[in-house]
């Protein structure tokens, strides 16, 4: 006990001495050069803790010294102001570095504030070189101590992870740990990793959603917005507008502009009546960074005092998320007190499912009550229920009655809706007298609405009068446009130019008319006139920001051609992270009837860019785009359909149909279709002059594949040496021009340079450099071609690791063949794995020691490489590589299952077969022939082997023949079996050539001449036993 007491007293004295010494050192650092104050007495040091300050201020003015002290205290803004001053005094850097080292030691001990200061200095580059990863590391020390410290982590966590140089598993562990420490941004990054396939993880939206929900709980606005978007579209979770609206409201309160804009969409279409909340939401969305919301304007027909939401708003500048649930009890109380406007609002809230459950019948009852109390809008909404079938059967006449009631209350908007009803009836009527009567009635009602002050009704009246009184109508349209009506402005422009919005080109107009048309179209676009926005988007061709703004507005308001153009502009900018948005834009345009959009959308679905689609749905989309019975077809759809039929992707291969689709694509002006048609003809008959002429035309139109064929890079026997030099020059010119437009075309240029005969060394170096550049831009074809070329080289000093990395890079860019090659390398254990720390396994105790053995390293590496091979085979299979699906099926082949169709192997073999792989169909047949619980599926196996034979697989043809010969899975057909064996022999199978020869040399109908020919063929194909066999006639 005495010893312990003595040691504790010594330890306390050392601590006291260290504290006093530290206080004196700090005071000395604070002194200017050569002069130092007297040290404080020890009693004062014990009473007050020493305040840590930076080096002495070297500036003369007080403002700079204030920045100096505040920076060392931890103010980032003051450090930014101090940075240029720091650069102008290089002689003080030694003092800074010494002070930073002291800060680091105190941070490692216990001081959290010093950790934050060191992190900030690394990020600003004061006293240390700029390093995001080191800044993150020093602030991470504080995060490890307690959860609150994680909130002070510097911005740019993803960039810090990139700079850190950690492997993907280390990054994932770090993000998971930060997510458990309640850092929302880390949870978001984990969710994005699962959704987009980062850090060597597979794309899986279901795994990403829980991380997004966690991030939203930890107040990450983007995650809340993302969950709202997923729940509104029904992606990965149930479609629920209420949940979506709640998450958008939360994100809007967290200052996410896009979420405020999504909330504002609730009022779009009702802006004439619900202008106050729409304007408020758009204003907040604009303040929070949503630029498209800044141009929103609405002109209510009523004053803001009588607006529906103006009275029942709790705080005009408060959080917008609380707007929908504010004072519903007050609204109910006012409606019970027989106030019509309150009853209308209550009915609208119950219809929109705000503050309770959705009840259409209750909403209709409240609308009737509001109409009887004298509110015209209640009458309009009750009439819309009858017109649209909301809680009632569709009854146009009853709808008209309610609209007439609202117009009788001298409401301009009610008269306008009634006028629209009569105009629609005039369109639907077949009798001319009834049409004229309805047309006159609509004009009368529109004039009433126009006199009541509804500007849009004036424009509609002018539109109906254009044929009868064009001068009066144009003057009315001009006056309504000046008042800010969108329809009036657009119709005035149409009247002035005499052209529809699709054919209107502003640059072709006269110089005096151009500014008038532009200003009118801008007013129309601000008022949500989709056709005006579309025209403006086409006009601002060289200005991508303005073009995107106008196309986005036009797309949102229903001009789906603008969706197609917007997607194309986003693709040109190379926004790879916006693949989901691009895909949704093409989908919108496809639904509206754009056949080109359907073909691009189908192509994206097949390559799984921005989402996954069904194989059958993509095929139907292409068939809709290129239906032979339709009047118009899309050239790209026809070309893609031809490619599918030629390769047998998800359909039976049919060369005749493929050639028909290629010819149709060629007629429609698609150069690749002409090239594919000519190639198909040349493969059947290489001496066709017409095919060569069409190939040349396709090359001159810009199809690089046709140019490569004509230059002799593909099917080199078709060109002579004299022609080849000429076509090589044409190919280089075309590829250089195309390479400037898109990086994918540079791949063809690189391939052409690799295969040139002239100046081989210079051409090869130039090609390798070009392919490296394009590969760095994440174009998978370039990585694949470069790796394939380098793999074929016979140099002993070949860079195998670099080649393997090229294949891996191609796989990361979603290239199926690259993933399949990487999987093969892992399977053959050609890629060296990173070493793993192996644990020691205790065997037995001997005395006071344990004997250990280490795990067998080679066996463990084999297991790891097989897992990685399976993972890459699955990815290649998802990306459309059929042979990789066979590899995955082989992994699951010996899994236990009650029936063949329930096993995973069956699914993967079938997928390979549908992708046009003959080997896949044969593997499916062999799997169906293996007994499960003593049962085999012989009939289905025979069909699978027949399909593999159609896909030109020799094994499939041979197995079909043997099943026909034995009568398994169908009728016994000996003659057809022999024909199948001959087909297998034609596909260069030596065993089946020998089998045909043996069959022909035996039996009553033997043919020795044919048999000897098949023996010779089998011998040439490698069957050495057939070389000595002969059929001798008796």
Order of alpha helices (4+ residues) and beta strands (2+ residues): alpha-alpha-alpha-alpha-alpha-alpha-alpha-alpha-alpha-alpha-alpha-alpha-alpha-alpha-alpha-alpha-alpha-alpha-alpha-alpha-alpha-alpha-alpha-alpha-alpha-alpha-alpha-alpha-alpha-alpha-alpha-alpha-alpha-alpha-alpha-alpha-alpha-alpha-alpha-alpha-alpha-alpha-alpha-alpha-beta-beta-alpha-alpha-alpha-alpha-alpha-alpha-alpha-alpha-alpha-alpha
